[in-house]
Amino acid sequence: MSSGRGRICCPSHPDAPLVDDCHAGDQICSECGLVVGDRVVDVGSEWRTFSNEAGNADPSRVGGAENTLLNGTNLTTMIGPSTSGGGTSFNETGGAVYKNRQTMSSSDRTLVNAFKEISNMADRINLPRTIVDRANLLFKSVHDGKNLKGHSTDASASACLYIACRQEGVPRTFKEICAVSKIGKKEIGRCFKLILKALETSVEIIKTSDFMPRFCSNLGLPAIVQRNASHIGGKAVELDVVPGRSPISVAAAAIYMASHASENKLTKKEIGDIAGVADVTIRQSYELMYPRAAELFPSDFKLIISQLPQR
């Protein structure tokens, strides 16, 4: 029912909000339940689909979402079997009258396979959708430019994911990407360099602080140890204590030093398994840092040097 102002409302409760019952197509007063309007458009699904229970009968009228990165926009025409029982889809010899037409080109098929591989790898290491989208865009650019001829799709996809992680500010190590990929570290590294050169793009230089929160969290270390480890790693780089050492090995050595200055002592192997760094690599970085340990810890931390192992 309408009020004098042309607004539909309940005559007994004009100020009460109305509830839309989309399935019944009614507008109902929330106070008394009176149906005050009808012909509401149902914005829900046209029907429920139980394709697994109904064999091949799937009433969905649409396919997957359109992917704008594909040249053919992944459109296909599929002719299903006749449902009327008259056999109109087949001729007298049993052959199909209509042919299913696949419009996806071999180029789009390569893109689809690469996008699927990137998505699968990202799922295994819990990467957000923004990184997947950036990796897909990178692969599309490389694929269209034909910059990685002779390299496998999986290697290119893995390198694009690695670059996307660094460009989005959440870098992953080569070993972490290799762990979820089918490709070795050397091949991914080669594709990584080629992609950066071909696309004339760059990545941010990785720092010890990029890995510290994730490594410490995976090792179950408390916040105070993480804070000390971050300070140690940053100070070691600032004072040029570990020249030529990778940020990952410096971060692992800083965690090793901070853990031994606390009650949460960890071995080099425990840290190396999480950081993807060999024990000897951690030891070499730690031996460079140990003589200047007093300078590396925060100023408010009471360090007892004798607590720290010499190697």
C-alpha positions in Angstrom: 0.0 0.0 0.0 1.2 3.5 -0.8 1.3 6.5 1.4 0.4 10.0 0.2 4.0 10.6 -0.8 4.0 7.7 -3.2 6.1 5.5 -0.9 5.0 1.9 -0.2 4.4 1.4 3.5 2.2 -0.5 6.0 -1.0 1.5 6.8 -0.8 0.5 10.5 2.9 1.0 10.8 4.0 3.6 8.2 7.5 4.0 9.7 8.3 0.3 10.0 10.9 -1.0 7.5 9.8 -3.4 4.9 11.3 -6.8 4.4 11.7 -8.1 0.8 10.8 -11.8 0.4 12.6 -12.3 -3.0 11.4 -15.9 -3.3 7.7 -15.1 -2.9 8.1 -11.7 -4.6 6.5 -9.8 -1.6 7.2 -6.9 0.5 6.2 -7.5 4.2 5.9 -5.2 7.1 8.5 -6.0 9.7 6.1 -5.1 12.6 2.8 -7.0 11.8 3.7 -9.2 8.8 1.2 -7.6 6.4 2.0 -8.0 2.7 2.0 -4.5 1.4 3.6 -5.0 -2.0 4.3 -7.7 -4.6 6.1 -8.3 -7.9 9.5 -7.9 -6.3 12.2 -9.1 -8.7 14.0 -12.2 -7.4 17.7 -11.5 -7.5 18.7 -14.9 -6.3 19.7 -17.9 -8.4 17.3 -19.1 -11.0 17.6 -22.6 -9.6 19.8 -24.8 -7.6 22.2 -27.0 -9.4 23.0 -30.5 -8.3 25.0 -31.6 -11.3 26.7 -34.4 -9.4 23.4 -35.9 -8.5 21.6 -35.4 -11.8 24.2 -37.0 -14.1 25.0 -34.8 -17.0 22.0 -32.6 -16.7 23.3 -29.2 -15.5 20.8 -26.4 -15.8 23.4 -23.6 -15.5 23.1 -21.3 -18.5 26.4 -19.6 -18.1 30.0 -20.7 -18.0 32.9 -19.4 -16.0 33.7 -15.7 -15.6 35.2 -14.0 -18.6 39.0 -13.7 -18.5 40.1 -10.5 -20.1 43.7 -11.7 -20.4 42.6 -14.3 -23.0 42.6 -13.2 -26.6 39.4 -15.2 -27.4 37.7 -14.3 -24.1 37.4 -18.1 -23.6 34.0 -18.3 -25.4 32.9 -21.8 -26.5 29.7 -23.3 -28.0 28.7 -26.7 -26.6 25.8 -28.7 -28.0 24.4 -31.2 -25.6 22.4 -34.3 -26.2 18.7 -34.1 -26.9 16.5 -34.0 -23.8 13.2 -34.5 -25.7 13.8 -38.1 -26.5 13.4 -37.5 -30.2 17.1 -37.9 -31.0 17.2 -34.6 -32.9 20.8 -34.2 -32.0 21.8 -37.2 -34.1 21.3 -38.4 -37.7 20.0 -41.7 -38.8 23.5 -43.3 -38.6 23.9 -42.2 -35.1 26.4 -39.4 -35.9 26.1 -36.0 -34.2 24.2 -33.4 -36.3 25.9 -30.5 -34.6 29.6 -30.2 -33.8 30.9 -28.6 -30.6 32.9 -25.6 -31.5 35.9 -24.8 -29.4 37.0 -21.2 -30.0 40.0 -21.3 -27.7 43.3 -21.0 -29.6 46.5 -22.8 -28.7 47.9 -19.5 -27.4 44.9 -19.1 -25.0 45.3 -22.7 -24.0 48.9 -22.0 -22.9 47.7 -19.0 -21.0 44.9 -21.0 -19.2 47.4 -23.7 -18.2 49.9 -21.1 -16.9 47.2 -19.2 -14.9 46.0 -22.5 -13.4 49.6 -23.4 -12.4 50.2 -20.0 -10.9 46.9 -20.2 -8.9 47.8 -23.7 -7.6 51.3 -22.6 -6.5 49.9 -19.5 -4.8 47.3 -21.7 -2.9 50.0 -23.9 -1.6 51.9 -21.0 0.1 48.8 -19.0 0.9 49.5 -16.0 -1.4 46.7 -13.4 -1.8 44.7 -12.9 -5.0 46.5 -9.6 -5.8 49.8 -11.5 -6.3 48.1 -14.1 -8.5 46.7 -11.3 -10.7 50.0 -9.6 -11.0 51.8 -12.9 -11.9 49.1 -13.6 -14.5 49.6 -10.2 -16.1 53.4 -10.7 -16.1 53.0 -14.1 -17.8 50.6 -12.6 -20.4 53.1 -9.9 -21.2 56.0 -12.3 -21.6 53.8 -14.8 -23.6 52.6 -12.1 -26.0 56.1 -10.8 -26.5 57.5 -14.3 -27.1 60.4 -13.5 -24.8 60.8 -17.0 -23.3 60.9 -19.3 -26.3 62.6 -22.5 -25.4 61.6 -22.3 -21.8 58.8 -24.4 -20.3 55.4 -22.8 -19.3 55.9 -24.0 -15.7 59.3 -22.4 -15.4 58.0 -19.0 -16.8 54.9 -19.2 -14.5 57.1 -19.9 -11.4 59.4 -17.0 -12.3 56.4 -14.7 -12.8 55.1 -15.7 -9.4 58.4 -15.0 -7.8 58.6 -11.5 -9.4 55.0 -10.7 -8.4 55.8 -11.5 -4.8 58.7 -9.2 -4.7 56.9 -6.4 -6.5 53.9 -6.7 -4.1 56.3 -6.3 -1.1 55.9 -9.9 0.2 59.0 -11.7 -1.2 59.4 -15.4 -1.2 62.7 -17.2 -1.5 63.6 -19.2 -4.6 63.5 -22.3 -2.5 60.0 -21.6 -1.3 58.8 -21.2 -5.0 60.7 -24.4 -6.0 59.0 -26.3 -3.2 55.6 -25.7 -4.8 56.8 -25.8 -8.4 57.9 -28.7 -10.7 61.0 -26.7 -11.8 64.5 -26.4 -10.3 66.0 -23.3 -8.9 68.5 -22.7 -11.8 65.8 -22.8 -14.4 63.5 -20.4 -12.5 66.5 -18.1 -11.9 67.2 -18.0 -15.7 63.6 -17.2 -16.5 63.6 -14.5 -13.8 66.5 -12.6 -15.3 65.1 -12.9 -18.8 61.7 -11.6 -17.8 63.1 -8.6 -16.0 65.2 -7.8 -19.1 62.4 -8.4 -21.6 59.8 -6.4 -19.8 62.2 -3.7 -18.6 60.8 -4.0 -15.1 62.5 -4.2 -11.8 62.0 -5.6 -8.3 62.7 -4.1 -4.9 65.9 -5.2 -3.3 65.0 -7.7 -0.6 66.0 -6.9 3.0 66.3 -9.1 6.1 63.1 -7.5 7.5 61.1 -8.9 4.6 61.5 -12.4 5.9 61.9 -12.0 9.7 58.2 -12.0 10.7 57.3 -15.1 8.7 60.4 -17.0 9.7 60.0 -16.2 13.4 56.3 -17.0 13.3 56.9 -20.4 11.7 59.6 -21.1 14.3 57.1 -20.2 17.1 59.3 -17.4 18.6 57.8 -14.7 20.8 57.5 -11.1 19.7 60.5 -9.9 21.8 62.9 -12.4 20.0 61.5 -11.3 16.6 62.1 -7.7 17.5 65.7 -8.4 18.6 66.3 -10.5 15.5 65.0 -7.7 13.2 67.3 -5.2 14.9 70.3 -7.5 14.7 69.8 -8.2 11.0 69.2 -4.5 10.1 72.2 -3.4 12.2 74.5 -6.0 10.6 73.7 -4.8 7.2 74.0 -1.1 8.2 77.4 -1.6 9.8 78.5 -3.8 6.8 79.3 -6.7 9.1 78.2 -9.3 6.6 79.4 -8.1 3.2 78.3 -10.2 0.3 75.9 -12.3 2.3 72.4 -12.8 1.1 69.6 -11.2 3.2 68.1 -14.6 3.8 71.3 -16.0 5.4 71.7 -12.8 7.4 68.1 -13.1 8.7 68.7 -16.7 9.7 71.9 -15.9 11.5 70.2 -13.0 13.3 67.4 -15.3 14.4 70.0 -17.8 15.7 71.8 -15.1 17.7 68.6 -13.6 19.1 67.2 -17.0 20.1 70.4 -17.9 22.0 70.2 -14.6 23.9 66.7 -15.7 25.1 65.1 -18.8 26.6 64.0 -20.0 23.2 67.2 -21.4 21.9 67.1 -22.9 18.4 69.7 -24.9 16.5 71.0 -23.9 13.1 69.2 -26.9 11.5 65.8 -25.9 12.9 66.2 -22.3 11.5 67.7 -23.6 8.3 64.7 -25.9 7.6 62.3 -22.9 7.8 64.5 -20.4 6.1 65.7 -22.8 3.4 69.4 -22.1 4.2 72.1 -24.6 4.8 73.6 -25.0 8.3 77.0 -24.0 7.1 75.7 -20.8 5.5 74.1 -19.7 8.8 77.3 -20.5 10.6 79.5 -18.5 8.2 77.2 -15.4 8.6 77.0 -15.9 12.4 80.8 -16.1 12.7 81.0 -12.7 11.0 78.4 -11.2 13.4 79.5 -12.7 16.7 82.6 -10.4 17.3 80.3 -7.4 17.1 77.3 -8.8 18.9 77.3 -6.0 21.5 76.8 -3.4 18.7 74.0 -5.4 17.0 71.5 -5.9 19.8 69.1 -3.1 20.8 70.5 -0.6 23.3 67.9 -1.5 25.9 68.8 -5.2 25.8 71.0 -6.5 28.6 73.2 -8.9 26.6 75.5 -11.4 28.3 78.0 -12.3 25.6 78.9 -15.6 27.3 75.3 -16.8 26.6 76.0 -16.8 22.8 77.8 -19.7 21.1 80.9 -18.7 19.3 79.8 -20.5 16.1 
